[in-house]
């Protein structure tokens, strides 16, 4: 499996934590983040072991890391909006007013 594939898998798994946390499914979001972080750690290891580490792979990894970091924050935002009965499409208007 290529390191880029592992990076994208980590993004998908970390992204799964967003709706789980936003809808209050308690233990699964944390598990998804831990598994996503494990895949994120593996991509660099695999790239170095296979001798195919590249600048573009590092950039992809950094960008995916930022999206994975944002997933819990977006989930928290959506959970707060949902809790106070002001549901909004948190994917698109995450930091705007939810009226």
PyMOL commands that set and color helices and strands:
alter all, ss='L'
color gray80, all
select helices_A, chain A and resi 3-22+28-50+55-83
alter helices_A, ss='H'
color red, helices_A
deselect
rebuild
show_as cartoon
